[in-house]
């Protein structure tokens, strides 16, 4: 079989989960003997589209397949252009409706691989219930970009499982520490922020949780001490960052989400080798860190 040539398009270098994706897919490529090129969009959807169109239209660098984690939408037109050019298309951490349509021809592999984002949200809602005293009050909730499928599904899942008495103050980030730091700092500068008596800070990834925490550290000593008694939580649970921040007490909890890019490359390689179409949709189950049972045991007086 001819050596696979695969382009992996990730969102940004400024995110620990994306870094973990790059490590995981590189490890799989080395093990399977796949030629790999990783590109980053710098969190710019237009840039990502232009990068991929350039690759698709250049016969000299045309790959066997593209695996992409989209910055914004699922890029249906780019996907169609890739498949029309005989390039396989695997979409990561997104579940666009066009996948089934593009699979009908069966000429190249077309599939999606994602963490179960709705379950991530449901777990986060349960974590919130375990960590927020009496399961009620105001909580600061920092989402990812509004046009991200992961953002939408995590929010929907969280709303389905959070305690009914918890009220959310929603802010927006772009998955980076800097974005959450800026959003939180701006919000804290508002007089109304002090009136809400926030009881927790819940973020849709660990990088944003740390950005929000650093914004709190910038407060006056009195306000800072009060805010740092609150539980901060995130998602992604990368071993050396999210999980380590929980161990050090900087975050109260995270959610471990395995890097989907490595799984996507394994699925692609198997499909090409067997000459078959891979499953249309693969969901990777997330898990709470620490376990929900342990968090419930730490509830109330153990929050520090």
Buried (B, 14 or more C-beta within 10 A) or exposed (E): EEEBBBBBBBBBBBBBBBBBBBBBBBEBBEEBEBEBBBBBBEBBBEBBBEBBBEBBEEEEEBBBBBBBBBBBBBBBEBBBBBBEBEBBBBBBBBBBEBBEBBBEEEEBBBBBBBBBBBBBBBBBBBBBBBBBEEBBBBBBBBBBBEEBBBBBBBBEBBBEBBBEEBEBBEBBBBBBBBBBBBBBBEBBEEEEBEEBEBBBBBBBBBBBBBBBBBBBEEBEEEEEEBBBEBBBBBBBBBEEBBBBBBEEEBBBBBBBBBBBBBBBBBBBBEBBEEEEBBEEEBBBEBBBBBEBEEBBEBBEEEBE
